Amino acid sequence: MNKTMHNERYNISAVQKALKILSLFIRNDEGYTFTRVVNESGGMNKSNVLRILTTLRNEGFLCYDEHTSYYYLGPVFINFKSAGTGNLRIYLEEDLRRAAKESGMIVHYTVCRNGELKLIFRFFPQSSFESLALASMEEGSVPLNATGAGKIYAAFADEDIRKQLMDNCRFLSYSPNTITDRNIFEETVRTVRQQGYAINNCEHEEFLCCLSRPVFSAGGHLAGALSFSGLKDMFTGERYERMDRLSRELSAELSRRFAYEG
């Protein structure tokens, strides 16, 4: 049996078609409409294309924006190709907005980009929180030593990312509660790793507390930090218990969506 015959014997047509469609999205971060996928699929009929797109979407390889009717690379690729902020918003926004409403807290999501922690999304439970937002941390760089998200990355990020973040951290003080000693911070990080979540006890702003949890992707890599923030007196009683439950459930759901199997 020659090599060509051997290769043809083991080719699976449906898999080949799915990979061909998937390769379109790997080459284009802007996404595709259904019509464009059909036009660039090399002669596949619409029903086959729709079945393939639906399967890829259900398995997390693609996501779909109902507002624009565009398909994009899904969460499975978060470890292999840097997902743009717009793509992440498609499959995070609805859940984060709902969590903010149900918890009564500010819900935000932080990722590591080019060796820096970046707060990329922040959602408020109601319009009255807009005044609090003005005093809260602006979207952008997140200090490692003064935030729950920072502690999550110091505890759960891959070792090369963790080392880079730790070495680049200047351990500046932002409030009387900020941890400015690297050794003490390392001890705190060990506790975070053991308990699976981090608390920011007014360490960045004197009046704001935060509960953060890791979101994992395929292979157990850290995909981001999910955080619930509010005034210090909100972190007590039934309100804290509700926030703790919602954060735990949502971090697990997002990890599942990002193809984490732990």
Buried (B, 14 or more C-beta within 10 A) or exposed (E): EEEEEEEEEEEEEEEEBBEBBBEBBEEEBEBBEBEBBBEBBEEBEEEBBBBBBEEBBEEBBBBBBEEEEBBBBBBBBBBEEEBBEBBBBBBBEEBBBBBBBBBBBBBBBBBBEEEBBBBBBBBBBEEEBEEBEEEBBEBEEBBBBBBBBBBBBBBBBBEEBBEBBBEEBEBEEBBEBBBEEEEEBEEBBEEBBEEEBBBBEBBBBEEBBBBBBBBBBBEEBBBBBBBBBBBEEBBEEEBBEBBBEBBBEBBBEBBBBBBBEE
